Amino acid sequence: MSRAVDITIIGAGVVGLAIAAQVADGRREVYILEKNDSFGQETSSRNSQVIHSGIFYPEGSLKAKTCVEGNASLYSLCHRRGIGCQRTGKLVVAVDNSEAEQLEALLQRGRGNNVEGLRLLDRKEIAEMEPNLKAVAALLVPSTGVIDAYGLMGYFLAMARENGARAAYRSKAVGIERLGSEYQVAVEDASGCFSFATRVIVNSAGLNCDQVAAMAGIDIVGAGYKLYYCKGEYFAVRGSKNKLVNRLIYPIPRPRGAGIGIHITLNLDGKMLLGPSSQYVDEIDYSVDSRHKQVFYDSVVKYLPCIQLDDLEPEMAGVRPTLQEPEAGFTDFVIRDESDKGLPGFVNLIGIESPGLTSAPAIARYVAQIVDEALKA
């Protein structure tokens, strides 16, 4: 990396890899910097692996638009490339009449976002679909599913490499300086420190994206880029109880705060998971506190009464890089070229949390357009 390259992508999570696959064309020099030992070791692999539908996000938001577009792209991609996925569908359930009233608003929001196939269900229809559920009403969301996130990332990386992109692991960006029409990037790796020049930087550093933005000279507080770490734990359902439902089951989303509440997820291995929870933390920690089992049980037993406390066991945890302060309202993705801050060709992706996995193909196309314009300038 001693000479200038065209595009440098910081972060080899699912979004960074999707961008690499999109912008690498065999003619450009594209480098991917990743501080960890391999790709996708943080947020991209520590989540529900759900293909989201787009019903939970405000109409017109980047989260809504990229999620709906990404949803369709992922099913098509998985079908064509043999990547594991399953269109399970999901039910958003109401356990009482006050919750049932909120389903109509969710239905209208989903339709406003062009989510197809949405339908309200009554008790009888729920019982026919999911006899173990206890709910007065539900919203059926057929386009929700689950995916092999690792397989997806492997595909994006292979496509990027096939078109000339190179990935450097255990390589941490530690300095960024604008020099003329290029950026000088300082990197630490196992052999020490080195630097190289690049025309465009794509900051897709996930949990560290605000630090990378600050490294380039951006006032992250003033710009609204300060991240908050929101930890989500998961508990698995043991034994035969993991066959209690056939679809993903979600509660009515909370009006404020990160996440949409503890829900039931089925992964491709046939395991039923409960989660994620939402707990703001100051440091990244992937341990699961077994004492939280009661909270998970209390959250789910309201609509799945046949589950018992002893059926649950700790599974995993992840941390979301959110722009949403505790108990604050909705925050959208930030995806932009920072030319107005004196940093043309520095493309920030800040707060790429859920539905980032689903949105990855759409985000990649969006960023590719920004990159194309930056390289023309």
C-alpha positions as CSV (number, residue, x, y, z in Angstrom):
1,M,0.0,0.0,0.0
2,S,2.9,2.4,-0.7
3,R,1.1,4.2,-3.6
4,A,-2.2,6.0,-4.0
5,V,-5.3,3.8,-4.4
6,D,-8.8,4.8,-5.6
7,I,-11.0,3.6,-2.8
8,T,-10.3,2.6,0.8
9,I,-13.1,1.0,2.8
10,I,-12.6,1.0,6.6
11,G,-14.5,-2.0,8.1
12,A,-15.2,-5.5,6.8
13,G,-18.6,-6.0,8.2
14,V,-21.5,-6.9,6.0
15,V,-22.1,-3.4,4.8
16,G,-18.4,-2.7,4.1
17,L,-18.1,-5.9,2.2
18,A,-21.3,-5.2,0.2
19,I,-19.8,-1.8,-0.8
20,A,-16.5,-3.4,-1.8
21,A,-18.4,-5.8,-4.0
22,Q,-20.3,-3.0,-5.6
23,V,-17.5,-0.5,-6.2
24,A,-14.7,-3.0,-7.3
25,D,-14.8,-3.3,-11.1
26,G,-11.4,-4.6,-12.0
27,R,-10.1,-1.1,-13.0
28,R,-10.2,0.6,-9.6
29,E,-7.8,-0.2,-6.8
30,V,-10.0,-1.0,-3.8
31,Y,-8.6,-1.8,-0.3
32,I,-10.5,-3.0,2.7
33,L,-9.0,-2.3,6.1
34,E,-10.2,-4.4,9.0
35,K,-8.8,-4.3,12.5
36,N,-10.0,-7.7,13.5
37,D,-8.6,-11.1,12.5
38,S,-11.2,-11.7,9.8
39,F,-14.4,-10.2,8.4
40,G,-17.7,-9.7,10.2
41,Q,-16.6,-10.4,13.8
42,E,-18.6,-7.7,15.4
43,T,-22.2,-6.4,14.8
44,S,-22.6,-8.3,11.5
45,S,-22.3,-11.7,13.1
46,R,-23.8,-11.0,16.5
47,N,-27.4,-10.4,15.6
48,S,-30.7,-12.2,14.8
49,Q,-29.7,-12.8,11.1
50,V,-33.2,-11.6,10.2
51,I,-34.2,-10.3,6.7
52,H,-36.4,-7.5,7.9
53,S,-39.4,-6.3,6.0
54,G,-39.3,-2.5,6.6
55,I,-42.5,-2.0,8.6
56,F,-41.0,-0.5,11.7
57,Y,-39.3,2.6,10.1
58,P,-40.8,6.0,9.2
59,E,-41.9,6.4,5.6
60,G,-39.2,8.1,3.6
61,S,-36.3,7.3,5.9
62,L,-33.1,5.7,4.7
63,K,-33.8,2.8,7.0
64,A,-37.2,2.2,5.4
65,K,-36.1,2.6,1.8
66,T,-32.9,0.6,2.0
67,C,-34.6,-2.1,4.1
68,V,-37.4,-2.7,1.6
69,E,-35.0,-2.6,-1.4
70,G,-32.5,-4.8,0.4
71,N,-35.2,-7.4,1.4
72,A,-36.0,-8.1,-2.2
73,S,-32.3,-8.1,-3.2
74,L,-31.3,-10.6,-0.6
75,Y,-33.9,-13.2,-1.5
76,S,-33.0,-12.9,-5.2
77,L,-29.2,-13.1,-4.4
78,C,-29.6,-16.1,-2.0
79,H,-31.6,-17.9,-4.6
80,R,-29.1,-17.3,-7.4
81,R,-26.0,-17.9,-5.4
82,G,-27.0,-20.6,-3.0
83,I,-26.7,-18.6,0.1
84,G,-28.7,-20.0,3.0
85,C,-32.0,-18.2,3.7
86,Q,-35.6,-19.0,4.5
87,R,-38.7,-16.8,4.1
88,T,-40.3,-17.7,7.4
89,G,-42.7,-14.8,7.7
90,K,-43.4,-13.2,11.0
91,L,-46.3,-12.2,13.2
92,V,-46.4,-9.0,15.2
93,V,-48.7,-9.9,18.1
94,A,-51.0,-7.9,20.3
95,V,-51.8,-9.5,23.7
96,D,-54.7,-7.1,24.6
97,N,-57.0,-4.6,22.9
98,S,-54.9,-1.6,23.6
99,E,-52.0,-3.3,21.7
100,A,-54.4,-4.4,19.0
101,E,-55.2,-0.8,18.2
102,Q,-51.5,-0.2,17.4
103,L,-51.4,-2.8,14.7
104,E,-53.5,-0.7,12.4
105,A,-50.9,2.1,12.5
106,L,-48.1,-0.5,11.9
107,L,-50.0,-1.8,8.9
108,Q,-50.4,1.6,7.4
109,R,-46.7,2.4,8.0
110,G,-45.7,-0.8,6.3
111,R,-47.9,-0.2,3.3
112,G,-46.6,3.4,3.1
113,N,-43.1,1.8,2.8
114,N,-44.3,-0.6,0.0
115,V,-44.0,-3.7,2.1
116,E,-46.1,-6.3,0.4
117,G,-48.5,-8.9,1.7
118,L,-49.3,-7.4,5.1
119,R,-52.6,-8.6,6.7
120,L,-54.3,-8.2,10.0
121,L,-55.3,-11.5,11.7
122,D,-57.9,-12.2,14.3
123,R,-57.7,-14.8,17.2
124,K,-59.0,-17.7,15.0
125,E,-56.5,-17.0,12.2
126,I,-53.7,-16.8,14.7
127,A,-54.7,-20.1,16.3
128,E,-54.7,-21.8,12.9
129,M,-51.2,-20.5,12.0
130,E,-49.6,-20.7,15.5
131,P,-51.7,-22.7,17.9
132,N,-49.2,-22.2,20.8
133,L,-49.6,-18.4,20.7
134,K,-51.9,-16.3,22.9
135,A,-52.9,-13.1,21.2
136,V,-56.0,-11.1,20.4
137,A,-54.7,-9.9,17.0
138,A,-51.6,-10.0,14.9
139,L,-50.0,-8.4,11.8
140,L,-48.8,-11.0,9.3
141,V,-45.6,-10.0,7.6
142,P,-44.8,-12.6,4.9
143,S,-41.5,-11.0,3.6
144,T,-39.6,-11.4,6.8
145,G,-37.1,-14.3,6.9
146,V,-33.7,-15.4,8.2
147,I,-30.3,-15.6,6.4
148,D,-26.8,-17.1,6.8
149,A,-25.1,-13.8,7.5
150,Y,-21.6,-15.4,7.3
151,G,-22.3,-16.9,4.0
152,L,-23.6,-13.6,2.7
153,M,-20.4,-11.8,3.8
154,G,-18.3,-14.5,2.3
155,Y,-20.1,-14.0,-1.0
156,F,-19.6,-10.2,-1.0
157,L,-15.9,-10.7,-0.2
158,A,-15.4,-13.2,-2.9
159,M,-17.1,-10.9,-5.5
160,A,-14.9,-7.9,-4.4
161,R,-11.7,-10.0,-4.6
162,E,-12.7,-11.3,-8.0
163,N,-12.9,-7.8,-9.2
164,G,-9.5,-6.8,-7.8
165,A,-10.3,-5.6,-4.2
166,R,-7.8,-6.5,-1.5
167,A,-8.6,-7.0,2.2
168,A,-6.0,-6.4,5.0
169,Y,-6.9,-7.9,8.3
170,R,-5.4,-6.9,11.7
171,S,-4.9,-3.5,10.1
172,K,-6.3,-0.6,12.1
173,A,-6.7,2.9,10.7
174,V,-5.1,5.3,13.2
175,G,-4.8,8.5,11.3
176,I,-6.5,10.3,8.4
177,E,-5.2,13.5,6.9
178,R,-6.4,15.4,3.8
179,L,-3.4,16.3,1.6
180,G,-4.3,18.0,-1.7
181,S,-6.8,15.9,-3.6
182,E,-6.1,12.8,-1.6
183,Y,-6.2,11.4,1.9
184,Q,-3.2,10.0,3.8
185,V,-4.2,7.0,5.9
186,A,-2.0,5.8,8.7
187,V,-2.4,2.1,9.6
188,E,-1.1,-0.1,12.4
189,D,-0.6,-3.7,11.7
190,A,1.5,-6.6,13.2
191,S,4.7,-5.2,11.7
192,G,4.2,-1.7,12.9
193,C,3.0,1.5,11.3
194,F,2.7,2.5,7.6
195,S,0.7,5.0,5.5
196,F,-0.7,5.2,2.0
197,A,-2.7,7.7,-0.1
198,T,-6.2,7.2,-1.3
199,R,-8.7,9.3,-3.3
200,V,-11.8,8.1,-1.5
201,I,-12.5,6.8,2.0
202,V,-15.6,5.0,2.9
203,N,-16.0,4.9,6.7
204,S,-18.0,1.7,7.4
205,A,-16.3,1.0,10.7
206,G,-19.5,0.1,12.6
207,L,-18.9,0.3,16.3
208,N,-15.9,2.6,15.6
209,C,-17.3,4.8,12.9
210,D,-17.6,7.9,15.0
211,Q,-13.9,7.5,16.0
212,V,-12.9,7.2,12.4
213,A,-14.9,10.3,11.6
214,A,-13.2,12.2,14.4
215,M,-9.8,11.0,13.1
216,A,-10.6,12.8,9.8
217,G,-11.2,16.0,11.8
218,I,-15.0,16.0,12.2
219,D,-16.6,17.3,15.4
220,I,-18.7,14.2,16.0
221,V,-20.8,15.9,18.8
222,G,-21.5,19.0,16.7
223,A,-22.3,16.8,13.6
224,G,-24.6,14.5,15.6
225,Y,-22.4,11.5,15.0
226,K,-21.7,10.5,18.5
227,L,-22.5,6.8,18.9
228,Y,-24.1,5.0,21.8
229,Y,-23.5,1.3,22.5
230,C,-26.6,-0.7,22.9
231,K,-26.0,-4.3,24.0
232,G,-28.5,-7.0,23.1
233,E,-28.4,-10.4,24.8
234,Y,-30.0,-13.6,23.4
235,F,-31.3,-16.7,25.2
236,A,-31.9,-20.0,23.4
237,V,-34.9,-22.2,24.0
238,R,-33.9,-25.8,24.9
239,G,-35.1,-29.1,23.6
240,S,-38.5,-29.7,22.0
241,K,-39.8,-26.3,23.1
242,N,-37.8,-24.7,20.2
243,K,-40.5,-26.1,17.9
244,L,-43.3,-24.2,19.5
245,V,-43.7,-21.7,16.6
246,N,-43.2,-21.8,12.9
247,R,-42.6,-18.1,12.3
248,L,-40.7,-15.2,13.9
249,I,-42.9,-13.7,16.6
250,Y,-42.5,-10.0,17.5
251,P,-44.2,-7.9,20.2
252,I,-45.7,-4.5,19.6
253,P,-42.6,-2.2,19.2
254,R,-41.8,0.2,21.9
255,P,-42.5,3.9,21.0
256,R,-39.1,5.1,22.3
257,G,-35.6,3.7,22.9
258,A,-33.4,1.4,20.8
259,G,-34.6,-1.9,19.6
260,I,-38.1,-3.2,19.1
261,G,-38.4,-5.5,22.1
262,I,-37.4,-9.1,22.8
263,H,-38.8,-11.3,20.1
264,I,-38.7,-14.9,18.9
265,T,-36.3,-15.8,16.1
266,L,-35.8,-19.1,14.3
267,N,-32.3,-19.5,12.8
268,L,-31.4,-21.7,9.8
269,D,-30.1,-24.4,12.2
270,G,-33.5,-24.9,13.7
271,K,-32.7,-23.1,17.0
272,M,-35.2,-20.8,18.6
273,L,-33.7,-17.6,20.1
274,L,-35.3,-15.0,22.3
275,G,-33.8,-11.5,22.0
276,P,-32.3,-9.1,21.7
277,S,-32.7,-7.1,24.8
278,S,-31.6,-3.5,24.9
279,Q,-29.1,-2.2,27.5
280,Y,-27.0,0.9,27.0
281,V,-23.4,0.2,27.9
282,D,-20.1,2.2,28.0
283,E,-17.9,-0.6,26.8
284,I,-18.2,-3.5,24.3
285,D,-18.8,-6.7,26.2
286,Y,-20.2,-9.9,24.7
287,S,-20.9,-11.8,27.8
288,V,-24.5,-12.9,28.7
289,D,-25.7,-12.4,32.2
290,S,-27.7,-15.5,33.1
291,R,-29.5,-13.5,35.8
292,H,-31.4,-11.7,32.9
293,K,-33.2,-14.9,32.1
294,Q,-36.3,-13.8,34.1
295,V,-36.6,-10.7,32.0
296,F,-36.6,-12.7,28.8
297,Y,-39.1,-15.1,30.2
298,D,-41.5,-12.4,31.4
299,S,-41.3,-10.7,28.0
300,V,-42.2,-13.8,26.0
301,V,-44.6,-15.8,28.3
302,K,-47.3,-13.1,27.7
303,Y,-47.8,-14.4,24.2
304,L,-46.2,-17.9,24.5
305,P,-47.6,-19.2,27.7
306,C,-46.4,-22.8,27.4
307,I,-42.8,-21.7,27.7
308,Q,-41.1,-22.1,31.1
309,L,-38.2,-20.4,32.8
310,D,-36.1,-23.5,32.8
311,D,-36.4,-23.8,29.0
312,L,-34.1,-20.8,28.5
313,E,-30.3,-20.8,28.5
314,P,-27.8,-18.0,27.6
315,E,-26.8,-18.0,23.9
316,M,-24.9,-14.9,22.8
317,A,-24.8,-11.1,22.8
318,G,-24.1,-8.3,20.3
319,V,-23.6,-4.5,20.5
320,R,-25.4,-2.1,18.2
321,P,-23.8,1.2,17.2
322,T,-26.8,3.5,17.5
323,L,-27.2,7.3,17.2
324,Q,-30.3,7.0,19.4
325,E,-29.9,8.3,22.9
326,P,-31.5,6.2,25.7
327,E,-35.3,6.7,25.6
328,A,-35.1,9.0,22.6
329,G,-37.1,8.7,19.4
330,F,-36.2,7.4,16.0
331,T,-32.8,8.1,14.4
332,D,-32.0,7.3,10.8
333,F,-28.8,6.1,9.1
334,V,-26.3,8.7,8.2
335,I,-24.8,8.1,4.8
336,R,-23.1,11.1,3.2
337,D,-20.1,12.6,1.4
338,E,-18.6,15.1,3.8
339,S,-17.6,17.7,1.1
340,D,-19.5,20.4,3.1
341,K,-17.1,19.8,6.0
342,G,-14.0,20.2,3.7
343,L,-13.6,16.5,3.2
344,P,-14.7,15.7,-0.4
345,G,-14.5,12.0,-1.0
346,F,-14.8,11.1,2.6
347,V,-18.0,9.0,2.8
348,N,-19.4,8.5,6.3
349,L,-21.8,5.7,7.3
350,I,-22.8,6.4,10.9
351,G,-25.2,4.5,13.1
352,I,-25.6,1.5,10.7
353,E,-27.5,-0.7,13.1
354,S,-30.6,-2.8,12.4
355,P,-31.8,-3.2,9.6
356,G,-28.2,-2.9,8.4
357,L,-27.8,-6.5,7.4
358,T,-31.0,-6.4,5.3
359,S,-30.2,-3.0,3.9
360,A,-26.6,-3.9,2.9
361,P,-27.2,-4.4,-0.8
362,A,-29.2,-1.2,-1.1
363,I,-26.7,0.7,1.0
364,A,-23.9,-0.5,-1.2
365,R,-25.7,0.8,-4.4
366,Y,-26.4,4.1,-2.6
367,V,-22.8,4.5,-1.6
368,A,-21.5,3.4,-5.0
369,Q,-23.3,6.4,-6.5
370,I,-21.7,8.8,-4.0
371,V,-18.2,7.2,-4.7
372,D,-18.7,7.5,-8.5
373,E,-19.4,11.2,-8.1
374,A,-16.4,11.7,-5.8
375,L,-14.0,10.0,-8.2
376,K,-15.3,12.2,-11.1
377,A,-14.6,15.4,-9.1
